[in-house]
Amino acid sequence: MEKRISFEFNARYEILGNPGPDIERLWFVCHGHGQLAKYFIKKFEVLNNGKTIIVAPEGLFRYYLQGFTGRVGATWMTKEDRISDINNYLQYLTAVFESIKLQLNKNVSVTLLGFSQGAATISRFATQTSVSFDKLILWAGIFPPDLPPLESHRRLSDKECTLVYGLKDPYLTDTRIKEQEGIASQLKITPKVITFDGEHELNEKVILEL
């Protein structure tokens, strides 16, 4: 018989910039499957101008990318016990976000960004918590199909939503893009779409434009 237990959990995150009253913009960014926050956040160094702070939480589950040694990556969830994993990372993301937000002025602009697997993660964070934000960016990923339509519509209706992907991204097929369009229609939103000449990757020029 399966049983559950709750306990205090210690988790890490990465940050670029110094929290304080002079910060005007907060970027809260979630990495993709198999990445680590300390490397992922380097892609956003182009935003580190003294007025912007970038915060990169890390997936709560780490594993060896190949075999039993070598490079390590992190993931947000798998199909096993997924509901529990989603609830856990939503609590974790909320704790990180609130701890940073307390150190900033109340008028700071908030951008939520998810890359690849992190797109589903940040979508759930945006729609299934009470987080306050201005922009939602899904990069090389899509809204998860199990978002509650009505709840999500209420949370996203007055927000700026953007989809970004490389034109050579092997994971963003025509079928996948049509699936995204269908989900967005159910959520009653029309995201802005930005493409670039690249693959399954972040692009510094586009980051600056955003």
Number of C-alpha atoms within 10 A of each C-alpha: 2 3 4 4 4 5 5 5 8 7 12 13 15 17 18 19 17 16 20 15 13 13 20 17 19 23 21 23 25 30 29 27 16 18 19 22 22 16 11 19 20 15 14 20 13 11 18 14 11 14 17 20 25 22 22 28 24 28 27 17 14 15 15 13 14 10 8 9 9 10 12 14 19 20 19 23 20 11 7 8 9 12 11 11 17 17 13 15 20 19 14 19 23 14 12 18 18 11 11 16 17 11 13 19 15 10 10 18 16 20 20 24 25 24 26 22 23 25 27 23 27 26 22 21 20 21 19 16 13 10 15 14 19 14 19 23 25 27 26 25 24 27 22 17 14 9 18 14 17 12 12 20 19 13 19 20 13 11 15 16 20 17 21 23 25 20 15 15 15 10 16 20 12 9 10 13 14 12 16 19 17 14 19 19 14 16 21 16 18 14 18 11 13 14 14 15 10 13 16 18 16 20 17 14 10 12 13 10 6 12
